[in-house]
Amino acid sequence: MDFSGEKELALIARAYQGRKTALFTAPATIRVMGFVTLHRVRVVDLALRGDTRPAVNGGPHIRHRSGRVDPQHCRSFMGFTIVSLVMALFDTFRYHGYLPALGSTESALQHKDVSRKYLLREAQTLPRATGKRGFVEMLGGASERSESVTETLGRYRLVEASLPGVDSIERQVTFDYTDVEGAPRRGRADMVINGRVFVEFDGRRKERDDYVTAVRHERERERWLLDGSPVLIRVRWEELHNGEFLRKVERAIQLLGDAP
């Protein structure tokens, strides 16, 4: 069953009822702030101020997290009490894993007031806790050029796999092309491997009223890429999870003769 964004936010709101002294943290905070999470929020993480340790969890959709939350990391936002962005990312890292934290970090880095330098500076104010060093390393390696969680996941899969023949990975490569009416345009490819394999990740959100125009522009860009590059790969969300993305890259490298 599809777990829509509306249901996700409704779950977060219900978790807050009767728990006014608790703070949202981890993916719940990230969603309340308007950033992207790798997965839908199905379990809401709650933290308590100071060093309070909860006696029990709050039910199947609520997890009380132990640990210290200093006042400087407490925020009020849209009627909720939440932790700071860097604290939410750190808790995502230690409670949910590297990849969910990376995806949300790169989503936050698209905001004009958030930079890698800012997050690294704020990370120095976090309390000592297991995983902090790995979290800081993750922040240092996060890309400020990823425009979607699918791109983040694609790069992660590619780097993790260490495929033979992959010598370079570029993100958001700008190129000029001409549309079907002869007008000059400028586009960006999501990823370019070895300077010759163009990758387009599907799954971007499109507004209903602009869907036809968006699809037409994508097809124009696709024709340009096919004319200007030996190989174009289109990747769907599920292909990032079932291994097909990596198989497509391997076939492209073999086709171009780049495999060792």
C-alpha positions as CSV (number, residue, x, y, z in Angstrom):
1,M,0.0,0.0,0.0
2,D,1.3,3.4,-0.9
3,F,2.3,5.5,2.1
4,S,1.8,9.0,0.8
5,G,3.4,12.2,2.1
6,E,0.1,13.3,3.5
7,K,-0.2,10.1,5.6
8,E,3.4,10.5,6.6
9,L,2.9,14.0,8.0
10,A,-0.4,13.0,9.6
11,L,1.5,10.3,11.5
12,I,4.1,12.8,12.7
13,A,1.3,15.1,13.9
14,R,-0.4,12.3,15.8
15,A,2.8,11.3,17.5
16,Y,3.1,14.8,18.9
17,Q,-0.3,14.8,20.6
18,G,0.2,14.5,24.4
19,R,4.0,14.7,24.1
20,K,4.5,18.4,24.2
21,T,7.8,18.1,26.2
22,A,9.4,15.7,23.6
23,L,11.3,16.8,20.5
24,F,11.1,15.4,17.1
25,T,14.4,14.2,15.8
26,A,15.9,12.1,12.9
27,P,13.7,11.8,9.7
28,A,10.6,13.2,11.4
29,T,12.4,16.5,12.0
30,I,13.8,16.5,8.5
31,R,10.3,16.1,7.0
32,V,8.8,18.8,9.2
33,M,11.6,21.1,8.0
34,G,10.6,20.3,4.4
35,F,13.7,18.4,3.3
36,V,13.7,14.9,1.7
37,T,14.2,11.6,3.4
38,L,15.4,8.4,1.7
39,H,12.3,6.5,2.9
40,R,8.9,7.6,4.1
41,V,8.7,8.2,7.8
42,R,6.8,5.3,9.3
43,V,8.4,5.5,12.8
44,V,8.7,8.8,14.6
45,D,11.8,9.3,16.7
46,L,11.3,11.4,19.8
47,A,14.1,12.8,22.0
48,L,13.9,14.4,25.5
49,R,15.8,17.4,26.7
50,G,18.8,16.9,28.9
51,D,19.9,13.4,29.8
52,T,16.5,12.0,30.5
53,R,16.1,8.4,29.6
54,P,12.6,7.2,28.7
55,A,11.3,4.1,30.5
56,V,9.4,2.6,27.6
57,N,8.8,3.2,23.9
58,G,5.6,4.9,22.8
59,G,4.0,2.3,20.5
60,P,4.6,0.7,17.1
61,H,5.1,4.1,15.3
62,I,7.0,5.9,18.0
63,R,10.5,5.4,19.3
64,H,11.8,7.4,22.3
65,R,15.6,7.8,21.9
66,S,17.9,8.1,24.8
67,G,20.7,10.7,24.7
68,R,21.5,14.2,25.5
69,V,19.8,17.1,23.7
70,D,21.3,20.5,24.8
71,P,19.1,23.6,24.8
72,Q,21.1,25.0,21.9
73,H,19.7,22.2,19.7
74,C,16.1,22.7,20.7
75,R,13.8,24.5,18.2
76,S,10.2,25.5,17.8
77,F,8.9,25.1,14.2
78,M,5.4,25.2,12.8
79,G,3.9,24.4,16.2
80,F,6.2,21.5,17.0
81,T,9.3,21.3,19.1
82,I,12.2,19.8,17.2
83,V,15.9,19.4,17.3
84,S,18.3,21.4,15.1
85,L,19.0,20.3,11.6
86,V,22.5,19.0,12.3
87,M,21.1,17.1,15.3
88,A,18.4,15.5,13.2
89,L,20.9,14.5,10.6
90,F,23.2,13.0,13.3
91,D,20.4,11.1,14.8
92,T,19.4,9.8,11.3
93,F,23.0,8.7,10.9
94,R,23.2,6.8,14.1
95,Y,19.7,5.4,14.3
96,H,18.9,4.8,10.6
97,G,22.2,4.5,8.9
98,Y,24.7,6.1,6.6
99,L,22.7,6.3,3.4
100,P,19.5,7.8,4.9
101,A,21.6,10.4,6.5
102,L,23.5,11.2,3.3
103,G,20.3,11.5,1.3
104,S,18.8,14.0,3.7
105,T,22.1,15.9,4.1
106,E,22.3,16.4,0.3
107,S,18.7,17.4,0.2
108,A,19.4,20.1,2.9
109,L,22.4,21.3,1.0
110,Q,20.1,22.5,-1.8
111,H,18.7,25.2,0.6
112,K,20.3,28.6,0.2
113,D,20.9,28.9,3.9
114,V,22.6,25.5,4.3
115,S,26.1,24.7,3.2
116,R,28.6,21.9,4.0
117,K,30.8,24.4,5.9
118,Y,27.8,25.4,8.0
119,L,26.9,21.8,8.9
120,L,30.5,20.9,9.7
121,R,30.7,23.9,12.0
122,E,27.4,23.0,13.7
123,A,28.5,19.4,14.1
124,Q,31.3,20.6,16.5
125,T,28.5,21.6,19.0
126,L,27.0,18.1,19.1
127,P,27.5,16.1,22.3
128,R,30.1,13.3,22.4
129,A,28.4,10.1,21.2
130,T,29.1,6.9,19.3
131,G,29.2,7.6,15.6
132,K,30.1,11.3,15.7
133,R,33.4,10.8,13.9
134,G,31.7,8.8,11.1
135,F,28.9,11.4,10.8
136,V,31.4,14.3,10.4
137,E,33.2,12.3,7.7
138,M,29.9,11.8,6.0
139,L,29.2,15.5,6.1
140,G,32.6,16.2,4.6
141,G,31.9,13.9,1.6
142,A,28.3,15.0,0.9
143,S,27.7,16.6,-2.4
144,E,26.2,20.1,-2.8
145,R,25.3,19.3,-6.4
146,S,22.8,16.5,-5.9
147,E,19.3,17.6,-6.9
148,S,17.4,14.5,-5.8
149,V,17.6,11.6,-3.5
150,T,17.7,9.3,-6.6
151,E,21.0,11.0,-7.6
152,T,22.4,10.6,-4.2
153,L,21.5,6.9,-4.1
154,G,22.8,6.4,-7.7
155,R,26.2,7.9,-6.8
156,Y,26.4,5.9,-3.6
157,R,25.6,2.6,-5.4
158,L,28.2,3.3,-8.0
159,V,31.0,4.3,-5.6
160,E,30.2,1.4,-3.3
161,A,30.3,-1.1,-6.1
162,S,33.8,0.0,-7.4
163,L,33.0,-1.2,-10.9
164,P,36.0,-2.0,-13.1
165,G,36.3,0.7,-15.8
166,V,34.6,3.5,-13.9
167,D,37.3,6.2,-13.9
168,S,35.4,9.4,-13.3
169,I,31.9,10.4,-12.1
170,E,30.6,13.9,-12.7
171,R,27.4,15.3,-11.4
172,Q,25.0,17.9,-12.9
173,V,26.9,18.4,-16.1
174,T,25.7,21.4,-18.1
175,F,25.3,21.2,-21.9
176,D,23.8,23.4,-24.6
177,Y,21.3,22.0,-27.1
178,T,18.6,23.1,-29.6
179,D,14.9,22.2,-29.1
180,V,12.6,21.1,-31.8
181,E,11.7,24.7,-32.7
182,G,15.3,25.6,-33.2
183,A,15.6,27.6,-30.0
184,P,18.9,27.3,-28.0
185,R,18.5,25.8,-24.6
186,R,20.8,24.8,-21.7
187,G,20.3,21.5,-19.8
188,R,22.0,19.4,-17.2
189,A,22.7,15.7,-17.2
190,D,22.3,14.1,-13.8
191,M,25.5,12.1,-14.0
192,V,28.3,11.5,-16.6
193,I,30.6,8.5,-16.2
194,N,34.0,8.5,-17.9
195,G,32.9,11.6,-19.9
196,R,30.9,9.4,-22.3
197,V,28.1,7.6,-20.4
198,F,25.2,10.0,-19.6
199,V,22.8,8.9,-16.8
200,E,19.3,10.3,-16.3
201,F,17.6,9.4,-13.1
202,D,13.8,9.2,-13.2
203,G,11.6,10.0,-10.3
204,R,11.6,13.8,-10.2
205,R,8.4,15.3,-9.0
206,K,6.5,17.2,-11.6
207,E,3.5,19.5,-11.1
208,R,0.4,18.3,-12.9
209,D,-0.1,21.5,-14.9
210,D,3.4,21.4,-16.2
211,Y,3.8,17.7,-16.8
212,V,3.4,17.8,-20.6
213,T,6.0,20.6,-21.0
214,A,8.4,18.9,-18.6
215,V,8.2,15.6,-20.5
216,R,8.7,17.4,-23.9
217,H,11.8,19.1,-22.6
218,E,13.1,15.9,-21.2
219,R,12.7,14.2,-24.6
220,E,14.5,17.1,-26.3
221,R,17.4,16.7,-23.9
222,E,17.4,13.0,-24.4
223,R,17.7,13.4,-28.2
224,W,20.6,15.8,-27.7
225,L,22.3,13.3,-25.4
226,L,21.8,10.5,-27.9
227,D,23.3,12.6,-30.7
228,G,26.2,13.9,-28.6
229,S,27.1,10.8,-26.5
230,P,27.6,7.2,-27.4
231,V,25.5,5.9,-24.5
232,L,22.5,7.3,-22.5
233,I,21.2,5.4,-19.6
234,R,17.8,6.1,-18.0
235,V,17.4,4.8,-14.5
236,R,14.2,4.2,-12.6
237,W,14.0,4.2,-8.8
238,E,13.5,0.5,-8.5
239,E,16.6,-0.2,-10.6
240,L,18.7,1.5,-7.9
241,H,17.6,-1.2,-5.5
242,N,17.5,-4.4,-7.6
243,G,21.0,-4.0,-9.1
244,E,19.8,-3.1,-12.7
245,F,21.5,0.3,-12.5
246,L,24.9,-1.2,-12.0
247,R,24.3,-3.8,-14.7
248,K,23.4,-1.0,-17.2
249,V,26.6,0.9,-16.3
250,E,28.6,-2.3,-16.8
251,R,27.1,-2.9,-20.2
252,A,27.7,0.7,-21.3
253,I,31.3,0.5,-20.3
254,Q,31.8,-2.7,-22.2
255,L,30.0,-1.3,-25.2
256,L,32.4,1.7,-25.3
257,G,35.4,-0.5,-24.7
258,D,36.3,1.2,-21.4
259,A,36.3,-2.0,-19.4
260,P,39.8,-3.2,-18.4
